[in-house]
Amino acid sequence: MKSIIFTIISILFLPHEIRSADCTENDISQFSVSSCTCRDSFHDCPTTCPLPGGCGPTPTPKLNTCDVGCTDANIDCNACNLYFGGLCRCIRDRDCFHDGSTDPWTLLHDKTLITTSHRIPGILELGADNRGWQLGQLALKQGEGSTFDHGTLALNSVTSRTEDQVHIHVCDRPSSLLRDYLDKQMPGDFQSLKATDFEGAGFSKQEVRCQAAKTAQFNMAQLVTNYLMSLSPCDNFHVGAGLVNDKSGNTWGCITPHGSAEYLFCMN
């Protein structure tokens, strides 16, 4: 009997692992996650978030609270997985590709997504911040995720994104419909944003617009911002963007007026 009692008491007083609180938006934005736990499980949250004014189909991300992005209110949502999960782990492990000139933007562990610790839902809130695009171009030059010759970058529209935290796709596409088309064009004809005759992947002629430059750091944020300012508010929700380097070393920044930029730049 005494041995049974001793065993029970011993079990009760065994050291138990105490799980720290989930890392919050404030923890992640301050790069201070050593005393909290990066979430590793998420689920579909209950609320769909329609576009205002009937501007188009309801975006995919489901949240607890709409129109706030990845705040603590949406900490358990699949739509905030890359912020409270992937980015948090990068900050914790300190082993993800980044550069001091483009902080706080980071290439996540799988080297296919770039995001920031700032709460920015997507393309419409990005404004003049070009650091994510800069980091993407730097990553390609250094062979992170792909190469300068084969890599592409893509930022989806509001209507086609799956996360409610801004993220730039880094893709390895040595051959694609758009790349093959751009390789045959004269960059001198595209010194400003111009409609192309590209046709395919769900796009008709004159829909995809591109600008070319012989530069190591193409300012995609400025290109996108200027284009968005020329559109109606409803049209803005459908705009995506991407970047391709051609075989002659030219960088092409392109705008999509509808559909998925990821599909065009990374899957075709």
C-alpha positions as CSV (number, residue, x, y, z in Angstrom):
1,M,0.0,0.0,0.0
2,K,2.8,2.4,0.9
3,S,4.5,1.7,-2.4
4,I,1.3,2.6,-4.3
5,I,0.9,5.8,-2.4
6,F,4.6,6.7,-3.0
7,T,4.1,6.0,-6.8
8,I,1.1,8.2,-7.0
9,I,2.8,11.1,-5.1
10,S,5.9,10.7,-7.4
11,I,3.7,11.0,-10.5
12,L,2.0,14.1,-9.2
13,F,5.2,15.8,-8.5
14,L,7.0,14.9,-11.7
15,P,8.1,18.0,-13.7
16,H,5.6,18.8,-16.5
17,E,6.3,20.8,-19.6
18,I,4.4,24.1,-19.3
19,R,3.4,25.5,-22.7
20,S,4.0,29.2,-22.9
21,A,1.3,31.5,-24.3
22,D,0.9,31.8,-28.1
23,C,3.0,34.5,-29.7
24,T,0.8,37.6,-30.3
25,E,0.9,40.1,-33.1
26,N,2.9,42.4,-30.8
27,D,5.4,39.7,-30.1
28,I,6.0,39.0,-33.8
29,S,6.0,42.6,-34.9
30,Q,8.7,43.3,-32.2
31,F,10.7,40.2,-33.2
32,S,10.4,39.1,-29.6
33,V,9.2,35.4,-29.5
34,S,11.6,33.8,-27.1
35,S,9.1,33.7,-24.3
36,C,6.0,32.5,-26.3
37,T,5.0,29.7,-28.5
38,C,4.6,29.9,-32.3
39,R,1.3,28.3,-33.2
40,D,1.4,25.1,-35.2
41,S,-2.3,24.4,-35.7
42,F,-4.9,26.5,-37.4
43,H,-8.4,26.0,-38.8
44,D,-11.0,27.6,-41.0
45,C,-12.6,30.4,-39.1
46,P,-16.3,31.1,-39.5
47,T,-16.6,34.5,-41.2
48,T,-16.4,35.2,-44.9
49,C,-15.5,38.7,-45.8
50,P,-17.3,40.1,-48.9
51,L,-15.8,42.9,-50.9
52,P,-17.5,46.3,-50.3
53,G,-20.0,47.5,-52.8
54,G,-20.5,44.2,-54.6
55,C,-17.1,44.6,-56.2
56,G,-16.7,40.9,-57.0
57,P,-16.7,37.4,-55.6
58,T,-16.0,37.0,-51.9
59,P,-12.3,36.4,-51.2
60,T,-11.2,32.9,-50.0
61,P,-9.8,33.8,-46.5
62,K,-12.2,33.1,-43.6
63,L,-11.6,35.1,-40.4
64,N,-13.0,35.7,-37.0
65,T,-13.0,39.5,-37.6
66,C,-13.0,41.0,-41.1
67,D,-11.0,44.1,-42.3
68,V,-8.3,44.0,-39.6
69,G,-5.8,41.5,-41.1
70,C,-3.7,39.2,-39.0
71,T,-4.4,40.6,-35.5
72,D,-4.8,38.5,-32.4
73,A,-8.5,38.3,-33.2
74,N,-7.6,36.0,-36.1
75,I,-4.6,34.2,-34.5
76,D,-6.2,30.7,-35.0
77,C,-7.3,31.2,-38.6
78,N,-5.8,29.4,-41.6
79,A,-5.7,32.7,-43.3
80,C,-3.1,33.9,-40.8
81,N,-1.0,30.7,-40.7
82,L,2.0,32.2,-42.4
83,Y,2.1,35.1,-39.9
84,F,1.5,33.4,-36.6
85,G,3.1,30.2,-37.8
86,G,5.7,30.5,-40.5
87,L,7.0,34.0,-39.8
88,C,7.0,33.4,-36.1
89,R,9.2,30.3,-36.5
90,C,11.6,32.2,-38.7
91,I,12.0,34.9,-36.0
92,R,12.3,32.2,-33.3
93,D,14.9,30.1,-35.2
94,R,16.8,33.0,-36.7
95,D,17.7,31.0,-39.8
96,C,15.5,32.4,-42.6
97,F,17.0,34.4,-45.4
98,H,16.7,38.2,-44.9
99,D,18.9,41.2,-45.5
100,G,19.4,44.3,-43.4
101,S,18.5,46.6,-46.3
102,T,15.0,45.0,-46.6
103,D,14.1,44.3,-42.9
104,P,11.5,43.4,-41.6
105,W,10.8,41.3,-44.7
106,T,11.8,37.7,-44.6
107,L,11.9,34.7,-46.9
108,L,10.2,31.9,-45.0
109,H,11.8,28.4,-44.3
110,D,10.4,26.7,-47.5
111,K,11.9,29.5,-49.6
112,T,8.7,30.0,-51.6
113,L,7.1,32.9,-49.7
114,I,8.2,36.3,-48.5
115,T,6.3,38.3,-45.9
116,T,6.8,41.0,-43.2
117,S,6.3,41.4,-39.5
118,H,4.2,44.5,-40.2
119,R,0.5,43.9,-40.4
120,I,-0.2,44.4,-44.1
121,P,-3.1,42.3,-45.5
122,G,-2.1,42.5,-49.1
123,I,-1.4,44.4,-52.3
124,L,-3.7,47.3,-51.7
125,E,-2.1,48.1,-48.3
126,L,1.5,47.7,-49.5
127,G,1.8,51.2,-50.9
128,A,5.3,52.4,-51.7
129,D,7.0,49.7,-49.5
130,N,9.3,48.0,-52.1
131,R,11.4,46.0,-49.6
132,G,9.5,42.7,-50.1
133,W,10.1,42.9,-53.9
134,Q,13.7,43.9,-53.2
135,L,14.3,40.9,-51.0
136,G,12.8,38.7,-53.7
137,Q,15.1,40.0,-56.3
138,L,18.1,39.6,-53.9
139,A,17.0,36.1,-53.0
140,L,17.0,35.1,-56.7
141,K,20.4,36.7,-57.3
142,Q,21.8,34.6,-54.4
143,G,20.1,31.4,-55.4
144,E,17.6,31.3,-52.6
145,G,14.5,29.5,-53.8
146,S,15.5,29.8,-57.5
147,T,18.0,31.8,-59.6
148,F,17.9,35.2,-61.3
149,D,17.6,33.5,-64.7
150,H,14.8,31.1,-63.8
151,G,13.0,32.7,-60.9
152,T,9.8,34.7,-60.8
153,L,8.0,36.7,-58.1
154,A,4.2,37.0,-57.8
155,L,1.8,38.9,-55.6
156,N,-1.9,37.9,-55.8
157,S,-4.9,40.2,-55.9
158,V,-7.4,40.5,-53.1
159,T,-9.8,38.2,-54.9
160,S,-7.3,35.4,-55.5
161,R,-5.1,35.4,-52.3
162,T,-5.6,32.7,-49.7
163,E,-3.9,34.4,-46.7
164,D,-4.8,37.7,-45.1
165,Q,-1.2,38.7,-44.6
166,V,0.8,40.1,-47.6
167,H,3.1,37.5,-49.2
168,I,5.2,37.4,-52.3
169,H,5.6,34.0,-54.0
170,V,9.1,33.0,-55.0
171,C,8.9,30.5,-57.8
172,D,11.3,28.5,-59.9
173,R,10.0,28.8,-63.5
174,P,12.8,28.3,-66.1
175,S,10.1,28.1,-68.8
176,S,6.6,29.5,-68.9
177,L,4.1,31.0,-71.3
178,L,4.8,34.6,-70.2
179,R,8.6,34.2,-70.0
180,D,8.7,32.7,-73.5
181,Y,6.6,35.7,-74.7
182,L,8.8,38.3,-73.0
183,D,12.0,36.7,-74.3
184,K,10.8,37.6,-77.8
185,Q,10.0,41.3,-77.0
186,M,12.1,44.4,-77.3
187,P,12.6,45.9,-73.9
188,G,13.1,49.3,-75.4
189,D,9.4,49.2,-76.4
190,F,8.4,48.8,-72.8
191,Q,10.2,51.6,-71.0
192,S,6.9,52.5,-69.3
193,L,4.0,50.2,-68.3
194,K,2.3,49.1,-71.5
195,A,-0.3,46.6,-72.6
196,T,1.1,43.4,-74.2
197,D,-0.1,41.0,-76.9
198,F,0.4,38.1,-74.5
199,E,-2.4,35.6,-74.7
200,G,-2.9,32.5,-72.6
201,A,-3.3,31.2,-69.0
202,G,-6.7,32.8,-68.9
203,F,-5.6,36.3,-70.2
204,S,-6.5,37.9,-73.5
205,K,-4.3,40.3,-75.6
206,Q,-3.9,43.8,-74.1
207,E,-4.8,42.6,-70.5
208,V,-1.3,41.9,-69.1
209,R,0.7,45.1,-68.8
210,C,4.5,45.1,-68.5
211,Q,7.5,47.4,-68.1
212,A,11.1,46.5,-68.7
213,A,14.3,47.8,-67.1
214,K,18.0,46.8,-67.0
215,T,18.3,47.1,-63.3
216,A,19.2,45.1,-60.3
217,Q,16.4,46.5,-58.2
218,F,13.1,47.0,-60.1
219,N,10.7,49.2,-58.1
220,M,7.6,47.0,-58.3
221,A,5.8,48.8,-55.5
222,Q,5.8,52.1,-57.3
223,L,4.7,50.4,-60.6
224,V,1.7,48.8,-58.8
225,T,0.8,51.9,-56.8
226,N,0.8,54.1,-59.9
227,Y,-1.4,51.6,-61.8
228,L,-3.9,51.2,-58.9
229,M,-4.3,55.0,-58.8
230,S,-5.6,54.9,-62.4
231,L,-8.4,52.5,-61.6
232,S,-11.8,52.6,-60.0
233,P,-11.9,51.3,-56.4
234,C,-13.7,48.1,-57.5
235,D,-11.1,47.3,-60.1
236,N,-8.3,47.5,-57.5
237,F,-9.5,44.4,-55.8
238,H,-8.7,42.3,-58.9
239,V,-5.1,43.5,-59.6
240,G,-2.1,41.3,-59.1
241,A,1.5,41.7,-60.0
242,G,4.7,39.8,-60.8
243,L,8.3,40.0,-61.9
244,V,10.2,38.0,-64.5
245,N,13.9,38.2,-65.6
246,D,14.5,37.4,-69.3
247,K,17.4,35.6,-70.8
248,S,19.1,38.9,-71.7
249,G,19.2,40.1,-68.1
250,N,16.2,42.5,-68.3
251,T,13.7,42.6,-65.5
252,W,10.0,42.8,-66.4
253,G,7.5,44.1,-64.0
254,C,4.0,43.1,-65.0
255,I,0.4,43.8,-63.8
256,T,-2.6,41.4,-64.1
257,P,-6.1,42.9,-64.1
258,H,-7.9,39.8,-62.9
259,G,-7.3,36.2,-62.0
260,S,-4.3,34.8,-60.1
261,A,-0.9,36.3,-60.5
262,E,0.6,33.2,-58.9
263,Y,-1.1,31.1,-61.6
264,L,0.4,33.2,-64.4
265,F,3.9,33.7,-63.0
266,C,4.4,30.5,-61.2
267,M,2.3,27.8,-62.7
268,N,2.2,28.3,-66.5
